[in-house]
């Protein structure tokens, strides 16, 4: 929980309320049945720097060195899709190394002396881990988000991002190069050029670097789609309950949500959504909640906690993914520019990638100088390499805390200050409860909390900045 400053002022308080068939001891007697109960999975996850866990249909391999039990259970939940419950205060350090063991024997080695029961279910088995009795395994383990595939230096083929000096015309330059202008960000004179093939793009890059009309030229990098929420079997967390107040004549507060598309929220929350702006055309899959939908509801839950359930703050969805599995640094930058151009004073970017973009960086710096507050998710790879745009100047990076208030094992640890916030959010879609985990919901919680603080205290974003700056830390959760 991100606490307030003092009792004499209404403070930003980013709150979140969360919250027998296969036995370790009886494994040898029930081995055959347990094989039938285990579901088909293939996944590989890093635990710590040198730790790996590979889980296939009938074979598990692991190389784990001194990892705490909750972190291990988060990874097991991720690779299997099981609902995992643990008895509170059940902690120990796990070290195990083995290859190609049956899943039941692998669980026995991974969990050590604690007991476990795997309850089979056609849709989602449940794993209970406990010291005393199964009924005491009541704390649900939220799966660690699976970091996207490596996209470092992965460029969008046949494209360049070009920034021109004042007075230069992109149409003339594109014609000279045999390129098409497929995107523009007018505020910073940035343009997206498409070429016939990569050889043409490479040749144009060499020409542009020596052109006096060109301020900069760079590649357009791939940004992977964020992870989707996971359905919950049950939860005691209700949907957000908010009442929309009439917006003020001046000083309207809008959160620009630069993400995937946002679906109808239901539960009386759609009034808080402004008309979506699409950078990329296409709609999310209607059968499950999109990442953007989860971020919107997470921000509204935080607004509820910080405004006592009544606010004039609204969310402007900016879709930079459409139906695609990837976006790009240019589309993300275009989304941030669109948020600003449509009145957003707070901008939430709960996605990103490992590649820095000078054009995007300059845009963020310019908007920050105009009093726009931008929050960026710090990334879920558990590494120390910068994650952009969260690592850019002008952006407030947000990291995730686990249920014990410590820095989540999956959270990126890049060397810059970050705002800590809870890393799990429960949301509702079509009457069903889902949860989403990572620095993404932590960022949405902070964005909603900050906007709520502005609303309750009648402050501009610039005036409210001290409330968020005081929460920046280089050692979150410690």
Residue pairs with C-beta under 8 A, 6 or more apart in sequence:
1 13
1 14
1 15
1 16
1 405
1 422
2 12
2 13
2 14
2 419
2 420
2 421
2 446
2 449
2 471
3 11
3 13
4 10
4 11
4 12
4 13
5 11
5 467
5 470
9 457
10 453
10 456
10 457
11 453
11 467
12 306
12 449
12 450
12 452
12 453
12 464
12 467
12 468
13 305
13 306
13 449
14 302
14 305
14 306
14 421
14 422
14 445
14 446
14 448
14 449
15 302
15 305
15 306
15 449
16 301
16 302
16 305
16 421
16 422
16 424
16 425
16 445
17 237
18 237
18 403
18 422
18 424
18 426
19 140
19 235
19 236
19 237
19 403
19 426
20 117
20 119
20 128
20 134
21 30
21 33
21 34
21 37
21 117
21 118
21 119
21 120
22 30
22 33
22 34
22 37
22 104
22 107
22 116
22 117
22 118
23 30
23 115
23 116
23 117
24 107
24 108
24 111
24 113
24 114
24 115
24 116
25 115
27 34
27 104
27 105
27 108
31 102
31 104
34 103
34 104
34 118
35 58
35 102
35 103
35 104
36 120
37 118
37 120
37 125
38 57
38 58
38 103
38 104
38 118
38 125
39 80
39 81
39 82
39 125
40 57
41 55
41 56
41 57
41 79
41 80
41 81
42 55
42 56
42 57
43 54
43 55
43 78
43 79
43 146
44 52
44 53
44 54
44 55
44 79
45 52
45 53
45 75
45 78
45 79
45 144
45 146
46 52
46 147
46 382
47 53
47 64
47 67
47 71
47 72
47 75
47 409
48 65
48 66
48 67
48 382
48 409
50 63
50 65
51 63
51 64
51 65
51 67
52 61
52 62
52 63
52 64
53 60
53 61
53 62
53 64
53 72
53 75
53 76
53 79
54 60
54 61
54 62
55 76
55 79
55 80
55 103
58 102
58 103
59 100
59 101
59 102
59 103
60 98
60 100
60 101
60 102
60 103
60 106
61 98
61 99
61 100
61 101
62 96
62 97
62 98
62 106
62 109
62 110
63 97
64 72
64 94
64 95
64 96
64 97
64 110
65 95
66 93
66 94
66 95
67 93
67 94
67 95
68 91
68 92
68 93
68 94
69 86
69 90
69 91
69 92
69 93
69 94
69 111
69 114
69 129
70 86
70 91
70 141
70 402
70 404
71 144
71 409
72 94
72 110
73 84
73 86
73 129
73 141
74 141
74 142
74 143
74 144
74 409
74 410
75 143
75 144
76 82
76 84
76 110
76 127
77 83
77 84
77 127
77 141
77 142
77 143
77 144
78 143
78 144
78 145
78 146
80 125
80 127
81 124
81 230
82 118
82 124
82 125
82 126
82 127
83 124
83 125
83 126
83 127
83 140
83 233
84 126
84 127
84 129
84 140
84 141
84 143
85 126
85 127
85 128
85 129
85 137
85 138
85 139
85 140
85 141
86 128
86 129
86 130
86 137
86 139
86 141
87 129
87 130
87 131
87 132
87 136
87 137
87 138
87 139
88 136
88 138
88 139
90 114
90 129
90 130
90 131
92 112
92 113
92 114
94 110
94 111
94 112
96 109
96 110
98 106
98 109
101 109
104 118
107 116
107 118
107 127
111 129
114 129
114 130
114 131
115 129
115 130
115 131
115 134
116 127
116 128
116 129
116 130
117 127
117 128
117 134
118 125
118 126
118 127
118 128
119 125
119 126
119 127
119 128
124 231
124 233
126 233
128 134
128 137
129 137
130 136
130 137
139 403
142 403
142 423
142 424
142 435
142 437
143 230
143 437
144 380
144 408
144 409
144 410
144 437
145 227
145 380
145 410
145 437
145 438
145 440
146 227
146 380
147 379
147 380
147 381
147 382
147 410
148 224
148 225
148 227
149 224
151 221
151 222
151 223
151 224
151 353
151 354
151 355
152 354
152 355
152 385
153 221
153 355
154 221
154 222
154 355
155 219
155 220
155 221
155 222
156 219
156 220
156 221
156 222
156 328
156 330
157 198
157 201
158 194
158 195
158 196
158 197
158 198
158 200
158 201
159 182
159 192
159 193
159 194
159 195
159 201
159 219
159 220
159 330
160 179
160 192
160 193
160 195
160 201
160 204
160 205
160 208
160 217
160 218
160 219
160 220
161 190
161 191
161 192
161 193
161 217
161 218
161 219
161 220
161 329
161 330
161 357
161 359
162 170
162 173
162 190
162 191
162 193
162 208
162 214
162 216
162 217
163 188
163 189
163 190
163 191
163 214
163 215
163 216
163 217
163 358
163 359
163 362
164 170
164 173
164 189
164 191
164 213
164 214
164 215
165 189
165 212
165 213
165 214
165 215
166 189
167 213
168 189
168 213
168 214
170 181
170 184
170 191
171 181
173 208
173 211
173 213
173 214
174 180
174 181
174 191
174 193
177 193
177 195
177 200
177 204
177 207
177 208
178 195
178 196
178 200
178 204
179 193
179 194
179 195
179 200
179 204
180 193
180 194
180 195
181 191
181 192
181 193
182 192
182 193
182 194
183 191
183 192
183 330
183 331
183 334
184 190
184 191
184 192
185 191
185 330
185 333
185 334
185 337
185 359
185 363
187 337
187 340
187 341
187 363
187 366
188 337
188 359
188 362
188 363
188 366
189 215
190 330
190 333
190 359
190 363
192 220
192 330
193 201
193 204
195 201
195 204
205 217
208 214
208 217
209 217
216 358
216 359
218 357
218 358
218 359
220 328
220 329
220 330
221 328
221 329
221 353
221 355
221 357
222 326
222 327
222 328
222 353
223 326
223 327
223 328
223 329
223 331
223 332
223 351
223 352
223 353
224 325
224 326
224 351
224 353
225 260
225 291
225 321
225 324
225 325
225 326
225 327
225 351
226 259
226 260
226 291
226 350
226 351
226 438
226 440
227 291
227 436
227 438
227 440
228 288
228 289
228 290
228 291
228 294
228 436
229 288
229 289
229 291
229 293
229 294
229 427
229 429
229 434
229 435
229 436
230 434
230 435
230 436
231 288
231 432
231 433
231 434
232 426
232 432
232 433
232 434
232 435
234 433
235 426
235 433
235 435
237 426
237 433
239 266
239 267
239 269
239 297
239 428
240 267
240 269
240 297
240 300
240 301
240 303
240 304
241 267
241 268
241 304
241 309
242 268
242 269
242 272
242 300
242 303
242 304
242 307
242 309
242 310
242 311
243 309
243 310
243 311
244 271
244 272
244 311
244 312
244 314
245 310
245 311
245 312
246 312
247 253
247 312
247 314
248 312
251 458
251 460
252 312
252 343
252 345
253 312
253 313
253 314
253 345
253 346
253 451
253 454
253 455
254 274
254 313
254 314
254 315
254 316
254 342
254 343
254 344
254 345
254 346
255 299
255 313
255 314
255 315
255 316
255 344
255 346
255 347
255 348
255 447
255 448
255 451
256 316
256 318
256 336
256 338
256 339
256 340
256 342
256 344
256 346
256 347
256 348
257 292
257 295
257 296
257 299
257 315
257 316
257 317
257 318
257 339
257 348
257 350
257 444
257 447
258 318
258 320
258 332
258 335
258 336
258 339
258 347
258 348
258 349
258 351
259 290
259 291
259 292
259 295
259 317
259 318
259 319
259 320
259 321
259 348
259 349
259 350
259 351
260 284
260 290
260 291
260 292
260 293
260 319
260 320
260 321
261 276
261 278
261 282
261 283
261 284
261 290
261 292
261 293
261 317
261 319
261 321
261 322
262 273
262 276
262 290
262 292
262 293
262 295
262 296
262 315
262 317
262 319
263 284
263 286
263 289
263 290
263 292
263 293
263 429
264 270
265 272
265 273
265 293
265 296
265 297
265 300
265 428
265 429
266 428
266 429
266 430
266 431
267 428
269 297
269 300
272 300
272 303
272 313
272 314
272 315
273 296
273 314
273 315
273 317
274 314
274 315
274 316
274 317
274 342
276 316
276 317
276 318
276 319
277 316
277 317
277 318
277 319
277 335
277 338
277 339
277 342
278 319
278 322
279 318
279 319
279 320
279 331
279 334
279 335
279 338
280 319
280 320
280 321
280 322
280 324
280 327
280 331
281 322
282 319
282 322
282 323
282 324
283 322
283 323
284 290
284 292
284 293
284 323
285 323
288 429
288 434
289 427
289 429
289 434
291 350
291 351
291 436
291 440
292 317
292 319
293 427
293 429
294 425
294 427
294 434
294 436
294 440
294 441
294 444
295 348
295 350
295 440
295 441
295 443
295 444
296 315
296 317
296 444
297 425
297 427
297 428
298 425
298 427
298 436
298 441
298 444
298 445
298 448
299 315
299 348
299 444
299 445
299 447
299 448
299 451
300 315
300 448
301 425
301 427
301 445
301 448
302 444
302 445
302 446
302 447
302 448
302 449
302 452
303 311
303 313
303 448
303 449
303 451
303 452
303 455
305 449
305 452
306 448
306 449
306 452
306 453
306 456
307 313
307 452
307 455
307 456
311 452
311 455
312 455
313 448
313 451
313 452
313 454
313 455
316 339
316 342
316 343
316 344
318 335
318 336
318 338
318 339
319 335
320 327
320 331
320 332
320 334
320 335
321 327
321 331
327 351
329 353
329 355
329 357
329 359
329 360
329 388
330 357
330 359
330 360
332 349
332 351
332 352
332 360
332 389
333 357
333 359
333 360
333 363
336 347
336 349
336 360
336 363
336 364
336 367
336 374
336 389
337 363
339 347
340 347
340 367
340 370
340 372
344 372
345 371
345 372
345 373
345 451
345 454
345 460
345 461
346 372
346 373
346 374
346 375
346 447
346 450
346 451
346 454
346 461
347 367
347 372
347 373
347 374
347 375
347 447
348 375
348 443
348 444
348 447
349 374
349 375
349 376
349 377
349 389
349 390
349 395
349 443
350 376
350 377
350 439
350 440
350 441
350 443
350 444
351 377
351 440
352 376
352 377
352 379
352 387
352 388
352 389
352 390
353 387
353 388
354 385
354 386
354 387
354 388
355 388
356 386
356 388
356 391
356 392
357 388
360 388
360 389
360 392
361 388
361 389
361 392
361 393
361 394
364 374
364 389
364 392
364 393
364 394
364 395
365 392
365 393
365 394
367 374
367 394
368 374
368 393
368 394
368 395
369 394
371 460
371 461
371 462
372 461
373 396
373 450
373 461
373 464
373 465
373 468
374 389
374 394
374 395
374 396
375 395
375 396
375 397
375 398
375 419
375 443
375 446
375 447
375 450
376 388
376 389
376 390
376 391
376 392
376 395
376 396
376 397
376 398
376 443
377 387
377 390
377 397
377 398
377 438
377 439
377 440
377 442
377 443
378 387
378 390
378 397
378 398
378 399
378 400
378 411
378 412
378 414
378 418
378 439
378 443
379 387
379 390
379 411
379 412
379 414
379 439
380 400
380 410
380 411
380 412
380 438
380 439
380 440
381 387
381 410
381 412
382 409
382 410
382 411
382 412
382 413
383 412
383 413
383 414
384 412
384 413
384 414
384 415
385 412
385 414
386 414
386 416
387 412
387 414
389 395
390 397
390 398
390 412
390 414
390 418
390 439
391 397
391 414
391 416
396 419
396 446
396 468
396 472
397 414
397 416
397 417
397 418
397 419
398 418
398 419
398 420
398 421
398 439
398 442
398 443
398 446
399 407
399 408
399 411
399 412
399 418
399 419
399 420
399 421
399 439
399 442
399 476
400 407
400 408
400 410
400 411
400 420
400 421
400 422
400 423
400 437
400 438
400 439
400 441
400 442
401 407
401 408
401 420
401 421
401 422
401 423
401 442
401 476
401 477
402 408
402 409
402 423
402 477
403 422
403 424
405 477
406 477
406 478
407 413
407 420
407 476
407 477
407 478
408 423
408 439
408 477
410 423
410 437
410 438
411 423
411 439
412 439
415 474
416 474
417 472
417 473
417 474
418 472
418 473
418 474
418 476
419 446
419 468
419 471
419 472
419 473
419 476
420 442
420 471
420 473
420 476
420 477
421 442
421 443
421 445
421 446
421 449
422 441
422 442
422 445
423 437
423 438
423 439
423 441
423 442
424 435
424 436
424 437
424 441
425 435
425 436
425 441
425 444
425 445
426 433
426 434
426 435
427 433
427 434
427 435
427 436
428 434
446 468
450 464
450 467
450 468
453 459
453 464
453 467
454 460
454 461
454 463
454 464
457 464
